[in-house]
Amino acid sequence: MHVIHIYKIGHFLFSLDKNVILCYTNDIDVIREVVMKLVALRLPEELIDELETCSKQLNRSKSFIIRKSVEKYLEDYIDYQIALDRLNDKDDDIISSTEMRKLVEK
């Protein structure tokens, strides 16, 4: 027998089936499917303690906090890499802040 758990959060329904989370609207149309995979990592004890404290304060799971932290790190890293690539691109013109203000004001 296969059991699927369905949770209602706000106006959305979520079903959890093994490693897949499906999000439904009130019309039961699938609007997002997320496949979750397990990643194991080792962290220093003091970092685990901070994570547990944060988890309790935010009333969020440790997995949620780690996932959001990794997402934010990757966003920042991508932005950093784009900026670094543009800085190192000899064909990309560098303009002054005065020139930038003029362009923005138009």
C-alpha positions as CSV (number, residue, x, y, z in Angstrom):
1,M,0.0,0.0,0.0
2,H,1.4,3.4,-1.1
3,V,0.6,6.4,1.2
4,I,0.9,10.0,0.0
5,H,0.7,12.7,2.7
6,I,-1.0,15.9,1.8
7,Y,-0.5,19.1,3.7
8,K,-2.4,22.4,3.3
9,I,-0.4,25.6,3.8
10,G,-2.2,28.8,3.0
11,H,-4.0,28.4,-0.3
12,F,-1.7,25.6,-1.5
13,L,-1.7,21.8,-1.0
14,F,1.6,20.0,-0.9
15,S,2.0,16.2,-1.3
16,L,5.1,14.4,-0.2
17,D,5.9,11.2,-2.1
18,K,9.3,9.8,-1.3
19,N,11.8,12.4,-2.6
20,V,9.3,14.5,-4.6
21,I,7.3,17.4,-3.3
22,L,4.3,18.5,-5.5
23,C,2.6,21.9,-5.0
24,Y,-1.0,22.2,-6.0
25,T,-3.3,25.2,-6.4
26,N,-7.0,25.0,-5.3
27,D,-7.8,23.6,-8.7
28,I,-5.3,20.7,-8.1
29,D,-3.1,21.8,-11.0
30,V,0.6,20.9,-10.4
31,I,2.4,24.2,-10.3
32,R,5.8,23.0,-9.1
33,E,7.6,19.7,-8.7
34,V,10.8,19.6,-6.6
35,V,13.0,16.5,-6.5
36,M,14.9,16.5,-3.3
37,K,18.1,14.5,-2.9
38,L,20.0,13.7,0.2
39,V,23.5,15.3,0.8
40,A,25.5,14.4,3.9
41,L,28.1,16.8,5.4
42,R,30.2,17.1,8.4
43,L,30.2,20.3,10.4
44,P,32.2,21.5,13.4
45,E,30.3,21.1,16.7
46,E,30.0,24.8,17.3
47,L,28.4,25.3,13.9
48,I,25.9,22.6,14.6
49,D,25.1,24.3,17.9
50,E,24.5,27.6,16.1
51,L,22.4,25.9,13.5
52,E,20.2,24.2,16.2
53,T,19.8,27.6,18.0
54,C,18.8,29.3,14.8
55,S,16.5,26.5,13.9
56,K,14.7,26.8,17.3
57,Q,14.5,30.6,17.1
58,L,13.1,30.6,13.5
59,N,10.9,27.5,14.1
60,R,12.4,26.1,10.9
61,S,14.1,22.8,10.3
62,K,17.9,22.6,10.1
63,S,17.5,21.2,6.6
64,F,15.5,24.3,5.6
65,I,18.2,26.7,7.0
66,I,21.0,24.8,5.3
67,R,19.1,24.7,2.0
68,K,18.4,28.4,2.1
69,S,22.0,29.2,3.1
70,V,23.4,27.2,0.1
71,E,20.9,28.8,-2.2
72,K,22.0,32.3,-1.0
73,Y,25.7,31.4,-1.3
74,L,25.3,30.1,-4.8
75,E,23.3,33.3,-5.9
76,D,26.1,35.5,-4.4
77,Y,28.8,33.3,-6.0
78,I,27.2,33.6,-9.4
79,D,26.9,37.4,-9.0
80,Y,30.5,37.5,-7.9
81,Q,31.7,35.4,-10.9
82,I,29.7,37.6,-13.3
83,A,31.3,40.7,-11.8
84,L,34.8,39.2,-11.9
85,D,34.3,38.1,-15.5
86,R,33.2,41.6,-16.6
87,L,36.1,43.2,-14.7
88,N,38.6,40.9,-16.5
89,D,36.9,41.4,-19.9
90,K,39.2,43.9,-21.7
91,D,36.4,44.6,-24.3
92,D,33.9,45.7,-21.6
93,D,34.0,49.4,-21.2
94,I,34.3,50.8,-17.7
95,I,32.3,54.0,-17.1
96,S,32.5,56.5,-14.2
97,S,29.7,56.8,-11.6
98,T,28.9,60.2,-13.2
99,E,28.3,58.6,-16.6
100,M,26.2,55.9,-14.9
101,R,24.0,58.5,-13.2
102,K,23.4,60.2,-16.5
103,L,22.4,56.9,-18.1
104,V,20.1,56.1,-15.2
105,E,18.4,59.5,-15.2
106,K,17.4,59.2,-18.9
